[in-house]
Amino acid sequence: MDRLKEKVALISGGARGQGAAEARLFAGEGANVVIGDVLDDLCKKTADEINSKSGAKAVVAVHLDVTRAADWRAAVDACERQFGGLDVLVNNAGIANVKGIEETSEEEWDSIVNINQKGVWLGMKAAVPAMRRRGGGSIINISSIYGIIGSPGSAAYHGTKGAVRLLTKAAAVQYAPDGIRVNSVHPGVILTPMVDVVPRSELQPLINMAPMKRGAQPEEVGWCVVFLACNESSFVTGAELVVDGGYTAV
């Protein structure tokens, strides 16, 4: 229950799905959490539900458009103002589509790159100075199995998640002297609103490609994020934690 006691975490895309699951698990393990999202009402509702269950104000909701540096600075400021610092950043926010290279418009490409790739960079850029003030920290960037392998579609998503994978390694090398660990998580099919971009007729065949023959609940990824956030993973940096039911092992 206390794996994250006295730690302060910032989770982007925290209003629903995987981000909300991470926030619930973090709070349950003793962390104070700031969740950020563009879905302001839902973000506040998620924070209120977690606080009501825990009986404490462990979670604070803020508006966070991950493509805006000013929003990131305000979110980090909220961590320091509300809870005294920042120890953990989870770059969770992301969007997807299932279009190939020729079918993807320039506007769609730019949107996915701005949220999935630029947003991760801006998050780290804002968080690192605050982590230095705490003497170290842990950054967890949510990539995807599509940052490791290819598929016939999802070109922009592949491009951004592959970028997150290597940006994570570059940051791990750069910030190791500061005591800041940086790792990436690579989920397979997770049963959240994100899979709504996949046509229903294609979802089950996609799930069946994994040896475990099922999609994961968001908490199954969330516990892996908890591990990377806590001191149990103190010698883990620059790593790729794949959570895919064996999909990429085939």
C-alpha positions as CSV (number, residue, x, y, z in Angstrom):
1,M,0.0,0.0,0.0
2,D,3.0,2.4,0.4
3,R,5.1,1.7,-2.6
4,L,4.8,5.4,-3.7
5,K,4.4,7.0,-0.2
6,E,5.6,10.6,-0.2
7,K,6.0,10.7,-4.0
8,V,4.3,13.3,-6.2
9,A,3.2,12.2,-9.7
10,L,2.0,14.0,-12.8
11,I,0.0,11.9,-15.2
12,S,-1.1,13.3,-18.6
13,G,-4.3,12.0,-20.2
14,G,-5.5,11.2,-16.7
15,A,-9.2,11.8,-17.2
16,R,-10.1,8.2,-18.4
17,G,-8.8,4.9,-19.6
18,Q,-5.2,4.0,-18.8
19,G,-4.3,7.4,-17.3
20,A,-7.2,7.2,-14.8
21,A,-6.3,3.6,-13.9
22,E,-2.7,4.7,-13.2
23,A,-4.0,7.6,-11.0
24,R,-6.1,5.2,-9.0
25,L,-3.3,2.8,-8.5
26,F,-0.8,5.6,-7.6
27,A,-3.1,7.1,-5.0
28,G,-3.7,3.6,-3.6
29,E,0.1,3.2,-3.2
30,G,0.4,6.5,-1.2
31,A,1.3,9.0,-3.9
32,N,-0.1,12.5,-4.4
33,V,-1.2,12.9,-8.0
34,V,-1.9,15.7,-10.4
35,I,-3.9,14.4,-13.4
36,G,-4.0,16.6,-16.6
37,D,-6.3,16.4,-19.6
38,V,-8.2,18.5,-22.1
39,L,-11.4,16.8,-20.9
40,D,-11.7,19.1,-18.0
41,D,-15.1,17.9,-16.5
42,L,-14.2,14.3,-16.8
43,C,-10.7,14.9,-15.3
44,K,-12.2,16.6,-12.3
45,K,-14.8,13.8,-11.9
46,T,-12.0,11.2,-11.9
47,A,-10.1,13.2,-9.3
48,D,-13.2,13.6,-7.1
49,E,-14.0,9.9,-7.3
50,I,-10.5,8.8,-6.3
51,N,-10.5,11.4,-3.4
52,S,-13.9,10.3,-2.2
53,K,-12.8,6.6,-2.1
54,S,-9.5,7.4,-0.4
55,G,-11.0,9.9,2.1
56,A,-8.2,12.4,1.3
57,K,-7.4,15.0,-1.4
58,A,-4.7,12.9,-3.0
59,V,-5.5,13.8,-6.6
60,V,-5.8,17.2,-8.2
61,A,-7.1,17.8,-11.7
62,V,-5.7,20.4,-14.1
63,H,-6.2,21.4,-17.7
64,L,-3.4,20.1,-19.7
65,D,-3.1,20.3,-23.5
66,V,0.2,18.4,-23.9
67,T,1.0,20.3,-27.1
68,R,1.3,23.5,-25.2
69,A,4.4,24.3,-23.2
70,A,2.5,26.8,-21.0
71,D,0.1,24.1,-19.9
72,W,3.0,21.8,-19.0
73,R,4.6,24.5,-16.9
74,A,1.3,25.2,-15.1
75,A,0.9,21.4,-14.4
76,V,4.3,21.2,-12.9
77,D,3.7,24.3,-10.9
78,A,0.5,22.7,-9.5
79,C,2.5,19.7,-8.4
80,E,5.0,21.9,-6.5
81,R,2.3,24.2,-5.1
82,Q,-0.2,21.6,-4.0
83,F,2.2,18.8,-2.9
84,G,5.7,20.3,-2.6
85,G,7.5,18.9,-5.6
86,L,7.5,16.4,-8.5
87,D,9.0,12.9,-8.4
88,V,7.2,11.0,-11.2
89,L,6.0,11.9,-14.7
90,V,3.8,9.6,-16.7
91,N,3.6,10.8,-20.3
92,N,0.3,8.9,-20.9
93,A,-1.7,11.1,-23.3
94,G,-2.0,9.9,-26.8
95,I,-4.2,9.5,-29.9
96,A,-4.3,7.0,-32.7
97,N,-5.7,6.3,-36.1
98,V,-5.5,3.3,-38.4
99,K,-4.6,5.0,-41.7
100,G,-1.6,4.1,-43.9
101,I,1.0,6.5,-45.3
102,E,-0.9,7.6,-48.4
103,E,-4.3,7.8,-46.6
104,T,-3.1,10.0,-43.8
105,S,-3.6,13.7,-44.4
106,E,-1.0,16.3,-43.4
107,E,-3.4,17.6,-40.7
108,E,-3.9,14.1,-39.2
109,W,-0.1,13.5,-39.3
110,D,0.6,16.8,-37.5
111,S,-2.1,16.2,-34.9
112,I,-0.7,12.8,-33.9
113,V,2.9,14.0,-33.9
114,N,2.0,17.0,-31.8
115,I,0.2,15.0,-29.1
116,N,2.1,11.7,-29.1
117,Q,5.7,12.9,-29.8
118,K,6.0,16.6,-29.1
119,G,3.8,16.2,-26.0
120,V,6.3,13.7,-24.5
121,W,9.2,16.0,-25.2
122,L,7.4,19.0,-23.7
123,G,6.5,17.0,-20.6
124,M,10.0,15.9,-20.0
125,K,11.3,19.4,-20.6
126,A,9.0,20.8,-18.0
127,A,9.4,18.1,-15.4
128,V,13.2,17.6,-15.3
129,P,14.0,20.9,-13.5
130,A,11.4,20.1,-10.8
131,M,12.9,16.6,-10.4
132,R,16.4,18.0,-10.1
133,R,15.1,20.1,-7.2
134,R,13.9,16.9,-5.5
135,G,17.2,15.1,-6.2
136,G,15.9,12.8,-8.8
137,G,12.8,11.1,-10.2
138,S,11.3,8.7,-12.6
139,I,9.8,9.4,-16.0
140,I,7.6,6.8,-17.7
141,N,6.8,7.4,-21.3
142,I,3.9,5.3,-22.7
143,S,4.8,4.1,-26.1
144,S,3.2,1.0,-27.8
145,I,4.1,-2.3,-29.3
146,Y,3.6,-0.2,-32.5
147,G,6.8,1.6,-31.5
148,I,8.6,-1.8,-31.9
149,I,6.9,-3.6,-34.8
150,G,5.1,-2.6,-38.0
151,S,1.6,-3.1,-39.3
152,P,-0.2,-2.4,-42.6
153,G,-1.8,0.8,-41.2
154,S,-1.4,3.4,-38.4
155,A,1.5,5.0,-40.1
156,A,1.5,8.2,-38.0
157,Y,1.0,6.3,-34.8
158,H,3.9,4.0,-35.6
159,G,6.1,7.0,-36.3
160,T,5.3,8.7,-33.1
161,K,5.5,5.7,-30.8
162,G,8.8,4.7,-32.4
163,A,10.1,8.2,-31.7
164,V,9.0,7.9,-28.1
165,R,10.9,4.7,-27.7
166,L,14.3,6.3,-28.8
167,L,13.6,9.7,-27.2
168,T,13.2,7.7,-23.9
169,K,16.6,6.1,-24.3
170,A,18.3,9.5,-25.2
171,A,16.7,11.1,-22.1
172,A,17.8,8.1,-19.9
173,V,21.4,8.6,-20.9
174,Q,21.2,12.4,-20.5
175,Y,19.6,12.5,-17.1
176,A,21.2,9.5,-15.3
177,P,23.7,11.8,-13.7
178,D,20.8,13.8,-12.2
179,G,19.3,10.7,-10.6
180,I,16.4,10.8,-13.1
181,R,15.4,7.4,-14.6
182,V,13.5,7.3,-17.9
183,N,11.8,4.2,-19.2
184,S,9.1,3.4,-21.8
185,V,6.1,1.1,-21.6
186,H,4.8,-0.7,-24.7
187,P,1.2,-1.9,-24.3
188,G,-0.5,-4.2,-26.7
189,V,-4.3,-4.2,-27.1
190,I,-5.7,-2.5,-23.9
191,L,-9.4,-2.3,-23.5
192,T,-9.9,1.4,-23.2
193,P,-11.6,4.1,-25.4
194,M,-8.3,4.1,-27.5
195,V,-9.4,0.9,-29.2
196,D,-12.5,2.6,-30.6
197,V,-10.4,3.6,-33.6
198,V,-10.2,0.0,-34.6
199,P,-13.3,-1.3,-36.5
200,R,-15.2,-3.8,-34.5
201,S,-14.8,-6.4,-37.1
202,E,-11.1,-6.2,-36.8
203,L,-10.6,-5.9,-33.1
204,Q,-11.1,-9.5,-32.1
205,P,-8.8,-10.8,-34.8
206,L,-6.2,-8.3,-33.6
207,I,-6.6,-9.5,-30.0
208,N,-6.3,-13.1,-31.2
209,M,-2.8,-12.5,-32.6
210,A,-1.4,-12.4,-29.1
211,P,-0.7,-15.9,-27.5
212,M,-2.8,-15.0,-24.5
213,K,-5.8,-14.4,-26.8
214,R,-7.3,-11.5,-24.9
215,G,-7.0,-7.7,-24.4
216,A,-5.7,-6.3,-21.2
217,Q,-7.5,-4.2,-18.6
218,P,-5.8,-0.8,-18.1
219,E,-4.8,-1.8,-14.5
220,E,-2.6,-4.5,-16.0
221,V,-0.5,-1.8,-17.6
222,G,-0.9,0.5,-14.6
223,W,0.8,-1.9,-12.2
224,C,3.8,-2.0,-14.5
225,V,3.9,1.8,-14.4
226,V,3.8,1.7,-10.6
227,F,6.8,-0.6,-10.6
228,L,8.8,1.9,-12.8
229,A,7.7,4.8,-10.6
230,C,8.7,3.2,-7.3
231,N,12.1,2.5,-5.7
232,E,11.9,-1.2,-6.6
233,S,13.1,-0.3,-10.1
234,S,16.0,1.9,-8.9
235,F,18.5,0.3,-11.4
236,V,16.1,0.4,-14.4
237,T,16.6,3.1,-16.9
238,G,16.5,3.3,-20.7
239,A,14.4,0.1,-20.7
240,E,11.4,-1.0,-22.7
241,L,8.7,-2.8,-20.7
242,V,6.4,-4.6,-23.1
243,V,2.9,-5.4,-21.8
244,D,1.2,-7.2,-24.7
245,G,0.2,-10.8,-23.8
246,G,3.0,-12.1,-25.9
247,Y,2.0,-10.3,-29.1
248,T,5.6,-9.2,-30.1
249,A,7.0,-12.6,-29.1
250,V,5.3,-14.4,-32.0
